[in-house]
Amino acid sequence: MTRAGTLRAIAWACLLVTGGAAADQTDPRLDELFGALANAPNGHLAAGVEQQIWSLWFESPEAGAADLLQQARRAAQTGGIEAASELFDRLVSTYPAYAEGWNQRAIVRYLRGDVAGSLDDIEHTLELEPRHFGALSGRGQCYMQLERYREALLAFEEALSINPWIESVRTQVQMLRGYIGQQSSPPI
């Protein structure tokens, strides 16, 4: 893609209005948005594209899924982790093809200390949306928690290959590369 083509794609992506249209990880607009994200010339433009991707992921073609997601997120944000967990359980069992339901439940499971459950939900998310850089970042966090640093590094690098603008993940990659490099060096 030429620089002019990239800028046009980014401008289009930033101007997208998703409104009340049904969307999710299957929305055809995501392909162009991911292209624009990967080719963004700076972080400011990339942030607008990233926001559009998240907006599409959070929408659902099923009104019931959107309602459950909103209720569960509200419960989690107000400290009702148990209530949020129950709502996310209902969401993924009722709407198993909705990737963001799995991703959000993975976050709640991680917060509850259920790293294995979080990893399972991340796998479901990635089966439905392999480009889910949020889930890949979450996978990296889970592996960090489990002290599986090489796997964490791979997960973070994969997230950056899709969204090269996640500064916190870039920092994790640098830190892990240094740590793993030290572990691999022979003692002096």
Buried (B, 14 or more C-beta within 10 A) or exposed (E): EEEEEBBEBBEBBBEBEBEEEEBBBBBEBBEBBBBBBBBBEEEEBBBBBBBBBEBBBBBBBBEEBBEBBEBBBEBBEEEBBEBBBBBBBBBBEEBEBBBBBBBBBBBBBBEBEBBEBBBBBBBBBBEBBEBBBBBBBBBBBBBBBEEBBEBBBBBBBBBBEBBBBBEEBBEBBEBBBEEBEEEEEEEE
